[in-house]
């Protein structure tokens, strides 16, 4: 009697995408930051001097509590899901502390050494750790320098966005398998651009309440194009010169020490990845 043909095996089902709570928390962090910066432009009554929201007197503590709590939740979520292990957590703590100390070293025109270490660390370890590195190091530097005020959560968000975008740039470099020189060139260009971008973002926390002239002050209901024109005038007159010094400082420091530090960080990352993927003995 002929053997019956073997039944075909069922095709393997693709593994279901695992829910990533850290991604949700990361999205909430960014939404909170955007809302904190932009809500005065969509609620004209907020900018009235008689309002409790004037110059972020009411919302700054809430924003600070929100970013602090969500950063903590992001760390816990990534630890629980395996996106962040003890070694990377240690790297986050060390780099944040070093960056905070470097921010106390003031250079001409208000530039400092804070930015290069955040950029290099975030470029190496990714967007989420980059956001945490930027925000946490800025908070620690405020502890060291006594720089607490309604501006602090807005600076933390701007530094976090710098770190997150550096992390995305690093993943781009990994995907393209760029060599060390190209990676360093990318980092230098990125740091130079963020010397201007950081100032342009952080100015927005107070600009709606600054009365400085008819063509550079915010006017509620002026429309998006007119608002952008006024802010551009304000930025050119009050901030561009200072930000150019930050840009030059970032480029010089990254060009001078970025190569060795970036290679060292990449070696650490490769060692961590190898140890996590190694079979148990």
LINLINSUL-V102924 format. One line per field, one symbol per residue. phi: phi as a letter, one per 20 degrees, with the letter a starting at -180 (. if undefined). psi: psi as a letter, one per 40 degrees, with the letter a starting at -180 (. if undefined). Layout:
phi = ???
psi = ???
//
This chain:
phi = .fffffffffffeffffefdffffffffgffffffffefffdcgffeffeefeglmfeegffffffffffffffffffffenfcdffffffgffffffffffffeedgmnfbefffffffffgedoffffffffffffffffffemeerffgfffffffffffffffffffffffelffgfffffffffffffffefgfffffffdggdedcqfdcefcfnfnffffffffgffffedcggffffffffgffffffcfffffffffffffffffffefffe
psi = hihiihhhihihhihihhhgdddddddddddddddddeddeegdddehdeieehffddedddddddddddddddddddddeeehaddddddddddddddddddehhiifeiiedddddddddddeiddddddddddddddddddeffiiedddddddddddddddddddddddddefiiddddddddddddddedddddddddddeddehheideeihhheeidddddddddddddddddddddddddddddddddedddddddddddddddddddeiii.
//
